[in-house]
Amino acid sequence: MSATHKLARILATRSGQGIELALATESGQTLKVLASQDQIDMLVDELEDILNSPVEPGDDEPPAAA
């Protein structure tokens, strides 16, 4: 697994039947991924769950990637 980088911004655009996400880091790197509508829906659900859950003490570290 690669090192964790701090996110600078996210850009999203439709690309054919999918949605292209461009994730830019503070160090200037950009990762582009193509996702389906279902994948974006799952991502939004996951982010809503995280944002709506209480912050636990000691949650300073990111979770391990699945």
VOTOR-232392 format. One record per residue: residue in one letter; x negated, y negated, z negated of N, C-alpha, C, O in turn. Coordinates in steps of 0.05 Angstrom, whole numbers, plus 5000, padded with zeros to 4 digits. Last residue first. Layout:
N
SITE  aa  n_east  n_north  n_up  ca_east  ca_north  ca_up  c_east  c_north  c_up  o_east  o_north  o_up
SITE   A       X        Y     Z        X         Y      Z       X        Y     Z       X        Y     Z
...
***
This chain:
66
SITE  aa  n_east  n_north  n_up  ca_east  ca_north  ca_up  c_east  c_north  c_up  o_east  o_north  o_up
SITE   A    5189     5024  4950     5202      5050   4953    5190     5065  4976    5199     5088  4982
SITE   A    5139     4991  4913     5154      4994   4938    5165     5022  4939    5153     5041  4930
SITE   A    5148     4970  4845     5134      4987   4865    5151     4991  4890    5176     4993  4887
SITE   P    5166     4902  4831     5170      4931   4830    5153     4945  4851    5145     4933  4871
SITE   P    5119     4852  4806     5138      4861   4826    5142     4892  4823    5124     4906  4814
SITE   E    5116     4828  4739     5104      4844   4760    5126     4852  4780    5148     4859  4772
SITE   D    5146     4804  4699     5129      4787   4716    5117     4801  4740    5109     4789  4759
SITE   D    5182     4821  4661     5188      4826   4689    5171     4809  4707    5180     4800  4728
SITE   G    5178     4810  4607     5158      4827   4619    5163     4834  4648    5149     4851  4659
SITE   P    5248     4810  4593     5221      4802   4585    5200     4821  4596    5203     4845  4595
SITE   E    5292     4808  4649     5281      4823   4626    5254     4812  4618    5238     4805  4636
SITE   V    5346     4771  4670     5317      4774   4671    5307     4787  4645    5313     4778  4623
SITE   P    5407     4802  4691     5391      4787   4672    5361     4792  4675    5353     4814  4683
SITE   S    5428     4798  4760     5421      4813   4737    5405     4796  4717    5391     4778  4726
SITE   N    5436     4768  4806     5458      4769   4786    5452     4785  4761    5468     4786  4743
SITE   L    5391     4778  4836     5396      4751   4827    5418     4749  4806    5418     4731  4789
SITE   I    5397     4833  4846     5373      4823   4831    5379     4795  4820    5374     4790  4796
SITE   D    5444     4834  4876     5442      4849   4852    5419     4839  4834    5422     4835  4810
SITE   E    5428     4802  4920     5449      4793   4903    5449     4807  4876    5453     4795  4855
SITE   L    5389     4837  4942     5381      4811   4932    5402     4799  4913    5396     4787  4892
SITE   E    5423     4879  4958     5401      4884   4939    5392     4858  4926    5388     4856  4902
SITE   D    5456     4854  4996     5467      4866   4972    5446     4870  4950    5451     4864  4927
SITE   V    5417     4839  5034     5433      4818   5020    5445     4830  4994    5444     4817  4974
SITE   L    5401     4891  5050     5382      4872   5038    5396     4851  5022    5388     4844  5000
SITE   M    5448     4911  5073     5437      4924   5049    5417     4906  5035    5416     4905  5010
SITE   D    5453     4874  5116     5474      4876   5095    5464     4889  5070    5470     4879  5048
SITE   I    5407     4888  5144     5409      4861   5132    5431     4861  5111    5427     4849  5090
SITE   Q    5421     4940  5159     5398      4936   5142    5399     4908  5129    5391     4906  5106
SITE   D    5466     4929  5192     5469      4945   5168    5446     4941  5149    5450     4939  5125
SITE   Q    5441     4901  5234     5461      4888   5218    5465     4902  5191    5467     4890  5170
SITE   S    5371     4919  5234     5398      4922   5244    5416     4906  5225    5408     4897  5204
SITE   A    5310     4882  5245     5329      4897   5228    5356     4898  5241    5364     4881  5257
SITE   L    5243     4875  5258     5269      4875   5270    5287     4893  5254    5281     4916  5249
SITE   V    5193     4831  5231     5207      4857   5231    5234     4853  5245    5246     4832  5244
SITE   K    5130     4801  5225     5156      4801   5238    5168     4829  5238    5153     4848  5244
SITE   L    5091     4765  5182     5100      4792   5189    5127     4790  5201    5145     4778  5189
SITE   T    5036     4722  5178     5064      4725   5185    5069     4754  5193    5054     4766  5208
SITE   Q    4992     4685  5135     4999      4709   5150    5029     4710  5156    5045     4699  5140
SITE   G    4981     4641  5103     4984      4637   5132    4990     4662  5148    4992     4660  5173
SITE   S    4984     4644  5049     4957      4646   5061    4958     4644  5092    4937     4645  5104
SITE   E    5037     4645  5038     5023      4620   5032    4995     4620  5044    4983     4599  5049
SITE   T    5070     4680  5093     5057      4679   5066    5043     4652  5063    5038     4638  5082
SITE   A    5131     4691  5125     5106      4677   5125    5095     4675  5096    5110     4668  5078
SITE   L    5168     4734  5160     5160      4729   5133    5133     4716  5133    5113     4729  5141
SITE   A    5220     4736  5203     5192      4729   5202    5186     4720  5174    5197     4700  5164
SITE   L    5266     4781  5229     5258      4766   5205    5228     4761  5208    5212     4779  5215
SITE   E    5315     4789  5277     5287      4788   5272    5281     4770  5248    5291     4747  5246
SITE   I    5367     4833  5284     5360      4807   5272    5330     4808  5266    5321     4827  5253
SITE   G    5396     4863  5344     5384      4862   5317    5380     4834  5307    5388     4815  5320
SITE   Q    5411     4863  5396     5430      4874   5377    5420     4872  5348    5435     4879  5330
SITE   G    5374     4806  5410     5390      4828   5422    5411     4837  5402    5426     4821  5393
SITE   S    5362     4776  5355     5345      4786   5377    5359     4810  5389    5356     4833  5379
SITE   R    5373     4720  5314     5384      4744   5328    5365     4751  5351    5354     4733  5364
SITE   T    5328     4704  5261     5341      4697   5286    5352     4723  5299    5342     4745  5294
SITE   A    5298     4673  5204     5314      4695   5215    5327     4685  5241    5336     4663  5243
SITE   L    5242     4663  5162     5258      4654   5184    5273     4678  5196    5263     4700  5196
SITE   I    5218     4646  5099     5230      4667   5115    5246     4654  5138    5262     4636  5133
SITE   R    5158     4625  5066     5184      4621   5078    5193     4645  5094    5177     4662  5101
SITE   A    5119     4643  5030     5121      4614   5035    5149     4608  5047    5162     4589  5039
SITE   L    5104     4691  4981     5121      4683   5003    5122     4653  5006    5127     4639  4986
SITE   K    5043     4718  4964     5064      4699   4956    5078     4689  4981    5065     4680  5000
SITE   H    5030     4789  4969     5025      4761   4978    5048     4743  4970    5071     4753  4969
SITE   T    5000     4847  4945     5024      4830   4945    5015     4802  4952    4995     4792  4942
SITE   A    4963     4893  4988     4965      4874   4966    4991     4857  4968    5002     4854  4990
SITE   S    4991     4955  5014     4975      4930   5016    4980     4913  4991    4999     4917  4975
SITE   M    4983     5024  5000     5000      5000   5000    4982     4975  5000    4961     4975  4987
***
